[in-house]
Each structure stands twice: as structure tokens, then as C-alpha cells.
Amino acid sequence: MKPMHVSLLQAVVLLVTAPAWAQQAPESAMPAIRVEGLSDPDDQSYRAMVRGMDAFEKYRALAPAAQLRYRLYPRLPGVQAGGTRVRIEGDSASIDVPLGPDLSFTLPRDARAWDERARVTTNRTSRSFAWAPDVRTPGVPANARRLGDLRLECEIDRAATLMAGFKPPAYHVIDALVDVCTTYPGAWLYYGERPVFNVTLVHGQRRESLFAMSLYGNMLLKPFQLFYDFYPLLIDRTYTLKISDTSWPDDTLVELEYMDDAKDAVAATGPAVAR
């Protein structure tokens, strides 16, 4: 691939908005794993995902009652969610990982898999899925997320480096010096369960809806969206938050209004009539 030439405007946009969910180069000593005849399975480093589990414990004060699962989001046309399987595969380690209906799972800690630099593999080809941590505090409404849970997901992905994307050089400098999840001025990517219509932060009487720039990957110029896991199928489910804004406490609710909710509301009340 030829090197990409980035304009000054594009560089500024990427510096400010590039999320931390960017995939780094695989460990050189990782074994090549083959799953059900696939030469290029969609997989991740077991060690990296365990580091994400360690980060969950380290920063658990952000969401004391939450549990951690990892989750797969189909991101390419034709990827079949049904029949997807996940395994931990090393030189000798081979462990089935049960999947939930939403393609979420928990990983066991296994010393042999760690020593063998095992891979967490799927039976789908490379880049079929967006991989992400999924932190949920009990009692949060189905149409909302808790901000502390999302902040904790950032810390987990900072350790596990699951999500593909672009990190400008300045990001790596900042990450080496400080906790980027709490200090990086840019916005961070998250996915709704369905296509998103509106996103509103709510804490007490304070409410603030996101601007259109914070929805659908709009913070990135179109050519750069190709490098991110939300492209192409997750674009309409994507929203971004500036989680380093401490004026919003961890108990803030991130209310998600979905496209089908808006359609149902219009169907129930009828279209607006100009007067």
C-alpha cells in the first residue's frame, strides 16, 4: 500500500478526534493459528485480552457493580452471526468459549494459553467483526449506557488494543506519559444496539444532546473511515463521546434514541403539520 498523504486539516482532525481503539502490530512471536481451514481467521491476542481483563480490575472503581464481557459486532456484508464460534487456540491449548445470543463472551484465565501466546479465534475470516469490551452495570435502562461503564471500556481497550483505527503520532506520545482515557481531548467511539437517531447525556436536571458531528463517524473525513471497524455496517450505530470531560460524573446516563423508536413515535402521533 502506498503511503497516505494527509493534509494539514486532515492531520488536525485526526489528532483531535482519532479514538483510542486502534489495533497495534501483532506480537512477533505469536503462533500462526488455523481455524476450520481458514488461512486468515478473525482473531485477537489472548495475552492482550487478558491484559484488558487486568485493566478491568485495576479501574473497577469506575463501575464497581459491573461485569466484563467481550463482544463481537459483524461489520462486513455477508458475515453470518449464526454459527459463529470462538476458541482459544495455542500450540497445545484449545478451549471452547461459549457465546451469548449477542455474540458476547467471557474469557477464562489459562496459564498454558498465556505461555503459548495463544490466539482467541473465530470461524470467520479476518476483519469480519469489530471486537470490543462490553461493561454493563445492572439496573441501567435498556436504552441507555452508564458513562462510568464506557470510561472503563476505554481503559480495557487501551490495554487490549482490540479495535482497528488510526492513531496519530501525538497520541502515542500522550499514551506513554499519561492515561489517555482521562486526558486525551478527542472523542471515543461506541456502538448502539441498533441504528442511532439521537444520543443525550443526562445527570439530574442537566441534559445535553450530541451534535451531528458526534454521530455516524462524522468526526472523521470519509476516506479515513475505511480504516475503522465501524465501516461499513456499523456506521449508523456509531457515536462518540468526550469521556475525559469530568463535568459529567460516572453515574451520568447516556440515553440512546434509536431510528426505529423515532419511526414508531411518528407512526403513533402522525406526521407534523405546518401551521
VONU-51717 format. One record per residue (C-alpha): residue number from 1; residue in one letter; x negated, y, z negated. Coordinates in pm, 1 decimal. Layout:
+--------+------+----------+----------+----------+
: padren : keza :       xx :       yy :       zz :
+--------+------+----------+----------+----------+
:    NUM :    a :        X :        Y :        Z :
...
+--------+------+----------+----------+----------+
END
This chain:
+--------+------+----------+----------+----------+
: padren : keza :       xx :       yy :       zz :
+--------+------+----------+----------+----------+
:      1 :    m :      0.0 :      0.0 :      0.0 :
:      2 :    k :   -128.8 :    345.9 :     87.6 :
:      3 :    p :   -181.2 :    588.6 :   -199.8 :
:      4 :    m :    111.9 :    819.8 :   -264.2 :
:      5 :    h :     53.5 :   1191.7 :   -226.7 :
:      6 :    v :    256.0 :   1381.3 :   -486.0 :
:      7 :    s :    337.0 :   1749.8 :   -454.2 :
:      8 :    l :    286.9 :   1985.0 :   -745.8 :
:      9 :    l :    663.5 :   1999.1 :   -803.2 :
:     10 :    q :    689.9 :   1621.3 :   -796.1 :
:     11 :    a :    397.4 :   1587.0 :  -1036.4 :
:     12 :    v :    561.4 :   1824.7 :  -1281.3 :
:     13 :    v :    890.8 :   1636.3 :  -1257.2 :
:     14 :    l :    718.5 :   1305.6 :  -1320.3 :
:     15 :    l :    510.5 :   1438.8 :  -1607.6 :
:     16 :    v :    813.6 :   1570.8 :  -1791.9 :
:     17 :    t :   1065.5 :   1301.8 :  -1714.3 :
:     18 :    a :    890.1 :    970.8 :  -1650.0 :
:     19 :    p :   1020.9 :    724.3 :  -1909.2 :
:     20 :    a :    800.9 :    503.3 :  -2119.5 :
:     21 :    w :    949.3 :    192.1 :  -1967.1 :
:     22 :    a :    669.8 :    126.6 :  -1721.5 :
:     23 :    q :    511.0 :   -207.8 :  -1655.5 :
:     24 :    q :    136.7 :   -235.0 :  -1703.4 :
:     25 :    a :   -103.4 :   -469.8 :  -1530.6 :
:     26 :    p :    -74.5 :   -831.8 :  -1646.3 :
:     27 :    e :   -341.9 :   -978.4 :  -1870.1 :
:     28 :    s :   -621.8 :  -1119.3 :  -1657.3 :
:     29 :    a :   -635.2 :  -1444.3 :  -1849.8 :
:     30 :    m :   -266.0 :  -1520.4 :  -1809.1 :
:     31 :    p :   -197.6 :  -1860.0 :  -1654.4 :
:     32 :    a :     -6.0 :  -1887.2 :  -1328.9 :
:     33 :    i :    336.8 :  -2032.5 :  -1408.2 :
:     34 :    r :    565.8 :  -2200.5 :  -1157.0 :
:     35 :    v :    935.7 :  -2240.6 :  -1236.4 :
:     36 :    e :   1151.0 :  -2487.5 :  -1044.0 :
:     37 :    g :    938.7 :  -2449.7 :   -733.0 :
:     38 :    l :    931.5 :  -2068.0 :   -737.1 :
:     39 :    s :    595.0 :  -1923.4 :   -644.1 :
:     40 :    d :    685.9 :  -1580.6 :   -782.7 :
:     41 :    p :    931.9 :  -1618.6 :  -1072.2 :
:     42 :    d :   1061.0 :  -1315.3 :  -1257.8 :
:     43 :    d :    868.8 :  -1339.9 :  -1582.5 :
:     44 :    q :    702.6 :  -1148.0 :  -1864.2 :
:     45 :    s :    411.0 :  -1198.5 :  -2100.3 :
:     46 :    y :    512.0 :  -1392.6 :  -2412.2 :
:     47 :    r :    245.8 :  -1211.3 :  -2612.9 :
:     48 :    a :    378.4 :   -872.1 :  -2502.7 :
:     49 :    m :    733.4 :   -964.6 :  -2600.0 :
:     50 :    v :    614.0 :  -1085.0 :  -2940.7 :
:     51 :    r :    439.8 :   -750.8 :  -2983.3 :
:     52 :    g :    778.2 :   -596.5 :  -2917.2 :
:     53 :    m :    921.5 :   -810.1 :  -3197.6 :
:     54 :    d :    643.3 :   -685.1 :  -3425.5 :
:     55 :    a :    734.6 :   -326.2 :  -3334.0 :
:     56 :    f :   1096.2 :   -400.6 :  -3424.2 :
:     57 :    e :    985.5 :   -496.1 :  -3774.5 :
:     58 :    k :    744.8 :   -202.2 :  -3803.4 :
:     59 :    y :   1004.2 :     61.3 :  -3710.5 :
:     60 :    r :   1307.7 :   -111.4 :  -3853.4 :
:     61 :    a :   1391.3 :    192.0 :  -4070.1 :
:     62 :    l :   1538.5 :    344.2 :  -3753.4 :
:     63 :    a :   1809.5 :     77.2 :  -3758.5 :
:     64 :    p :   1799.6 :   -114.7 :  -4089.6 :
:     65 :    a :   2106.9 :   -328.6 :  -4020.5 :
:     66 :    a :   2032.4 :   -404.7 :  -3655.7 :
:     67 :    q :   1922.0 :   -722.7 :  -3484.9 :
:     68 :    l :   1688.7 :   -750.6 :  -3186.1 :
:     69 :    r :   1766.5 :   -938.7 :  -2869.7 :
:     70 :    y :   1610.0 :   -906.9 :  -2529.6 :
:     71 :    r :   1831.6 :   -872.8 :  -2225.9 :
:     72 :    l :   1824.4 :   -926.5 :  -1850.9 :
:     73 :    y :   2008.3 :   -693.5 :  -1612.2 :
:     74 :    p :   2044.9 :   -812.2 :  -1248.7 :
:     75 :    r :   1902.4 :   -530.6 :  -1037.0 :
:     76 :    l :   1896.5 :   -664.3 :   -681.1 :
:     77 :    p :   2178.5 :   -759.2 :   -442.2 :
:     78 :    g :   2241.8 :  -1131.9 :   -435.6 :
:     79 :    v :   2095.1 :  -1210.4 :   -778.4 :
:     80 :    q :   2325.3 :  -1462.5 :   -942.8 :
:     81 :    a :   2369.7 :  -1415.8 :  -1317.0 :
:     82 :    g :   2543.2 :  -1751.8 :  -1346.6 :
:     83 :    g :   2299.8 :  -2038.3 :  -1379.8 :
:     84 :    t :   2012.6 :  -1816.7 :  -1492.8 :
:     85 :    r :   1773.6 :  -1997.3 :  -1725.2 :
:     86 :    v :   1490.0 :  -1870.1 :  -1941.8 :
:     87 :    r :   1195.7 :  -2072.9 :  -2071.6 :
:     88 :    i :    866.4 :  -2010.3 :  -2246.5 :
:     89 :    e :    601.4 :  -2179.0 :  -2030.5 :
:     90 :    g :    232.3 :  -2224.6 :  -2107.8 :
:     91 :    d :    -30.3 :  -2486.8 :  -2031.3 :
:     92 :    s :    149.3 :  -2733.8 :  -2256.7 :
:     93 :    a :    415.6 :  -2524.0 :  -2429.9 :
:     94 :    s :    761.9 :  -2547.1 :  -2275.3 :
:     95 :    i :   1053.4 :  -2409.2 :  -2476.3 :
:     96 :    d :   1410.8 :  -2353.3 :  -2358.8 :
:     97 :    v :   1552.1 :  -2012.8 :  -2458.3 :
:     98 :    p :   1934.1 :  -2003.9 :  -2488.9 :
:     99 :    l :   2102.1 :  -1718.1 :  -2300.3 :
:    100 :    g :   2414.5 :  -1536.3 :  -2415.2 :
:    101 :    p :   2701.6 :  -1450.7 :  -2177.4 :
:    102 :    d :   2550.0 :  -1103.3 :  -2134.4 :
:    103 :    l :   2210.3 :  -1257.9 :  -2046.9 :
:    104 :    s :   2065.8 :  -1161.9 :  -2384.3 :
:    105 :    f :   1837.0 :  -1385.8 :  -2588.7 :
:    106 :    t :   1606.1 :  -1405.6 :  -2887.1 :
:    107 :    l :   1253.2 :  -1541.8 :  -2867.9 :
:    108 :    p :   1108.3 :  -1786.7 :  -3119.5 :
:    109 :    r :    760.9 :  -1725.5 :  -3255.0 :
:    110 :    d :    543.0 :  -2014.3 :  -3143.7 :
:    111 :    a :    170.3 :  -2032.1 :  -3218.3 :
:    112 :    r :     93.8 :  -2265.6 :  -2929.7 :
:    113 :    a :    273.0 :  -2042.0 :  -2679.4 :
:    114 :    w :     78.7 :  -1744.6 :  -2814.4 :
:    115 :    d :   -257.4 :  -1923.7 :  -2791.4 :
:    116 :    e :   -183.4 :  -2039.0 :  -2436.6 :
:    117 :    r :    -84.8 :  -1689.2 :  -2323.3 :
:    118 :    a :    249.3 :  -1830.0 :  -2217.7 :
:    119 :    r :    497.4 :  -1657.6 :  -1989.8 :
:    120 :    v :    867.1 :  -1600.6 :  -2053.4 :
:    121 :    t :   1003.8 :  -1716.8 :  -1719.8 :
:    122 :    t :   1335.0 :  -1719.4 :  -1536.1 :
:    123 :    n :   1453.5 :  -1932.9 :  -1247.5 :
:    124 :    r :   1494.0 :  -1623.1 :  -1031.3 :
:    125 :    t :   1236.4 :  -1454.1 :   -809.3 :
:    126 :    s :   1018.4 :  -1163.5 :   -917.3 :
:    127 :    r :   1190.5 :   -830.0 :   -994.0 :
:    128 :    s :   1536.3 :   -987.9 :   -988.9 :
:    129 :    f :   1606.3 :   -840.6 :  -1332.4 :
:    130 :    a :   1546.0 :   -534.5 :  -1540.3 :
:    131 :    w :   1415.4 :   -659.1 :  -1876.0 :
:    132 :    a :   1492.5 :   -453.4 :  -2185.1 :
:    133 :    p :   1515.3 :   -474.4 :  -2564.3 :
:    134 :    d :   1870.7 :   -469.7 :  -2696.7 :
:    135 :    v :   1909.6 :   -338.0 :  -3053.5 :
:    136 :    r :   2261.2 :   -328.6 :  -3198.3 :
:    137 :    t :   2376.8 :   -209.0 :  -3539.1 :
:    138 :    p :   2702.1 :   -380.7 :  -3648.8 :
:    139 :    g :   3011.5 :   -162.1 :  -3657.0 :
:    140 :    v :   2919.1 :     69.1 :  -3369.6 :
:    141 :    p :   3219.1 :    110.8 :  -3133.4 :
:    142 :    a :   3207.1 :    -90.1 :  -2812.5 :
:    143 :    n :   3194.0 :    226.9 :  -2602.3 :
:    144 :    a :   2902.2 :    377.7 :  -2794.3 :
:    145 :    r :   2541.3 :    328.7 :  -2892.1 :
:    146 :    r :   2370.2 :    443.7 :  -3209.3 :
:    147 :    l :   2081.4 :    683.5 :  -3146.2 :
:    148 :    g :   1855.1 :    515.4 :  -3403.0 :
:    149 :    d :   1905.1 :    185.0 :  -3220.3 :
:    150 :    l :   1796.8 :    347.7 :  -2894.3 :
:    151 :    r :   1494.3 :    505.3 :  -3060.6 :
:    152 :    l :   1396.9 :    163.5 :  -3191.5 :
:    153 :    e :   1435.9 :     17.6 :  -2841.3 :
:    154 :    c :   1182.1 :    275.7 :  -2725.2 :
:    155 :    e :    930.6 :    160.0 :  -2987.0 :
:    156 :    i :    986.3 :   -202.1 :  -2887.4 :
:    157 :    d :    936.7 :   -135.1 :  -2519.7 :
:    158 :    r :    632.8 :     78.2 :  -2592.9 :
:    159 :    a :    477.5 :   -239.0 :  -2738.0 :
:    160 :    a :    623.1 :   -491.5 :  -2493.1 :
:    161 :    t :    594.5 :   -282.6 :  -2170.7 :
:    162 :    l :    885.8 :   -462.3 :  -2009.8 :
:    163 :    m :   1031.3 :   -207.4 :  -1775.9 :
:    164 :    a :    878.2 :   -109.7 :  -1443.8 :
:    165 :    g :    828.6 :    254.8 :  -1356.8 :
:    166 :    f :    571.3 :    529.4 :  -1314.9 :
:    167 :    k :    356.1 :    676.8 :  -1590.7 :
:    168 :    p :    160.7 :    992.0 :  -1507.8 :
:    169 :    p :   -196.1 :   1008.4 :  -1644.8 :
:    170 :    a :    -92.1 :   1259.6 :  -1909.9 :
:    171 :    y :    145.9 :   1001.5 :  -2053.3 :
:    172 :    h :   -137.9 :    757.1 :  -2122.5 :
:    173 :    v :   -338.9 :   1029.8 :  -2292.8 :
:    174 :    i :    -44.9 :   1116.8 :  -2516.9 :
:    175 :    d :     31.1 :    749.4 :  -2586.5 :
:    176 :    a :   -327.3 :    688.9 :  -2700.7 :
:    177 :    l :   -308.2 :    972.9 :  -2950.9 :
:    178 :    v :     47.2 :    976.8 :  -3083.8 :
:    179 :    d :    377.2 :    790.3 :  -3086.1 :
:    180 :    v :    525.2 :    889.2 :  -2750.9 :
:    181 :    c :    873.8 :    784.8 :  -2857.5 :
:    182 :    t :    879.3 :   1065.9 :  -3113.0 :
:    183 :    t :    664.4 :   1328.0 :  -2939.0 :
:    184 :    y :    692.0 :   1284.2 :  -2560.5 :
:    185 :    p :    904.5 :   1571.8 :  -2424.8 :
:    186 :    g :   1057.8 :   1372.6 :  -2141.1 :
:    187 :    a :   1376.2 :   1169.6 :  -2130.6 :
:    188 :    w :   1405.9 :    792.5 :  -2169.3 :
:    189 :    l :   1615.6 :    555.2 :  -1959.4 :
:    190 :    y :   1903.0 :    344.6 :  -2091.6 :
:    191 :    y :   2178.6 :    136.4 :  -1931.6 :
:    192 :    g :   2552.3 :    138.9 :  -1991.2 :
:    193 :    e :   2756.9 :   -179.4 :  -1970.9 :
:    194 :    r :   2933.1 :    -54.2 :  -1657.8 :
:    195 :    p :   2911.0 :    246.0 :  -1424.0 :
:    196 :    v :   2893.4 :    558.5 :  -1638.5 :
:    197 :    f :   3117.0 :    865.0 :  -1595.2 :
:    198 :    n :   3006.9 :   1076.5 :  -1891.4 :
:    199 :    v :   2777.8 :   1048.5 :  -2195.3 :
:    200 :    t :   2829.3 :   1253.8 :  -2512.4 :
:    201 :    l :   2618.5 :   1277.7 :  -2829.1 :
:    202 :    v :   2836.0 :   1303.8 :  -3140.1 :
:    203 :    h :   2737.8 :   1373.1 :  -3500.1 :
:    204 :    g :   3001.1 :   1512.0 :  -3734.0 :
:    205 :    q :   3163.1 :   1811.2 :  -3564.0 :
:    206 :    r :   2875.8 :   1853.4 :  -3321.0 :
:    207 :    r :   2930.9 :   1724.1 :  -2967.1 :
:    208 :    e :   2711.4 :   1763.1 :  -2661.3 :
:    209 :    s :   2769.0 :   1602.9 :  -2321.5 :
:    210 :    l :   2476.2 :   1524.6 :  -2096.1 :
:    211 :    f :   2426.5 :   1726.1 :  -1780.2 :
:    212 :    a :   2446.9 :   1553.8 :  -1442.0 :
:    213 :    m :   2065.6 :   1562.5 :  -1423.8 :
:    214 :    s :   2062.2 :   1308.8 :  -1709.6 :
:    215 :    l :   2278.4 :   1055.6 :  -1523.8 :
:    216 :    y :   2208.4 :    809.1 :  -1242.3 :
:    217 :    g :   1832.0 :    859.1 :  -1237.4 :
:    218 :    n :   1876.0 :   1217.4 :  -1115.0 :
:    219 :    m :   1574.4 :   1332.9 :  -1317.3 :
:    220 :    l :   1356.3 :   1159.8 :  -1055.4 :
:    221 :    l :   1320.0 :   1258.9 :   -693.3 :
:    222 :    k :   1478.2 :    994.8 :   -470.0 :
:    223 :    p :   1154.2 :    845.0 :   -331.0 :
:    224 :    f :   1029.0 :    772.5 :   -683.2 :
:    225 :    q :   1344.0 :    587.9 :   -785.3 :
:    226 :    l :   1217.0 :    292.0 :   -582.0 :
:    227 :    f :    953.1 :    225.3 :   -849.5 :
:    228 :    y :   1205.5 :    189.5 :  -1132.0 :
:    229 :    d :   1411.7 :   -107.1 :  -1244.0 :
:    230 :    f :   1738.7 :     82.6 :  -1225.5 :
:    231 :    y :   1705.7 :     88.1 :   -845.4 :
:    232 :    p :   1919.5 :    -11.9 :   -665.9 :
:    233 :    l :   2204.3 :   -181.4 :   -856.1 :
:    234 :    l :   2173.2 :    -13.7 :  -1196.4 :
:    235 :    i :   2169.1 :    348.6 :  -1080.0 :
:    236 :    d :   2533.0 :    412.6 :  -1169.3 :
:    237 :    r :   2477.7 :    263.1 :  -1516.8 :
:    238 :    t :   2167.6 :    468.7 :  -1597.0 :
:    239 :    y :   2149.7 :    765.1 :  -1833.2 :
:    240 :    t :   1857.4 :    940.8 :  -2000.3 :
:    241 :    l :   1815.4 :   1085.4 :  -2348.9 :
:    242 :    k :   1553.1 :   1307.0 :  -2508.8 :
:    243 :    i :   1521.5 :   1086.9 :  -2814.3 :
:    244 :    s :   1240.9 :   1297.0 :  -2961.9 :
:    245 :    d :   1493.3 :   1573.7 :  -3041.7 :
:    246 :    t :   1511.7 :   1538.5 :  -3420.3 :
:    247 :    s :   1807.4 :   1775.1 :  -3446.8 :
:    248 :    w :   2011.2 :   1463.1 :  -3369.7 :
:    249 :    p :   1978.2 :   1213.5 :  -3660.6 :
:    250 :    d :   1957.4 :    837.4 :  -3618.7 :
:    251 :    d :   2327.6 :    793.2 :  -3703.5 :
:    252 :    t :   2429.9 :   1001.8 :  -3403.1 :
:    253 :    l :   2668.7 :    816.2 :  -3173.5 :
:    254 :    v :   2605.4 :    814.5 :  -2800.9 :
:    255 :    e :   2958.0 :    782.4 :  -2662.6 :
:    256 :    l :   2983.4 :    632.2 :  -2314.7 :
:    257 :    e :   3281.5 :    704.8 :  -2092.7 :
:    258 :    y :   3288.6 :    462.7 :  -1802.8 :
:    259 :    m :   3412.2 :    511.9 :  -1448.8 :
:    260 :    d :   3693.7 :    262.3 :  -1494.6 :
:    261 :    d :   3802.4 :    443.7 :  -1813.2 :
:    262 :    a :   3835.4 :    766.6 :  -1615.9 :
:    263 :    k :   4033.8 :    592.2 :  -1341.5 :
:    264 :    d :   4269.0 :    439.4 :  -1598.3 :
:    265 :    a :   4325.3 :    782.5 :  -1754.2 :
:    266 :    v :   4414.0 :    932.7 :  -1416.3 :
:    267 :    a :   4646.5 :    641.9 :  -1339.2 :
:    268 :    a :   4825.5 :    685.0 :  -1672.6 :
:    269 :    t :   4872.0 :   1063.1 :  -1651.4 :
:    270 :    g :   4880.6 :   1117.3 :  -1278.1 :
:    271 :    p :   4655.0 :   1348.8 :  -1079.8 :
:    272 :    a :   4614.7 :   1706.8 :  -1192.7 :
:    273 :    v :   4841.8 :   1953.2 :  -1011.2 :
:    274 :    a :   4717.8 :   2303.1 :   -937.1 :
:    275 :    r :   4948.0 :   2579.7 :  -1058.2 :
+--------+------+----------+----------+----------+
END
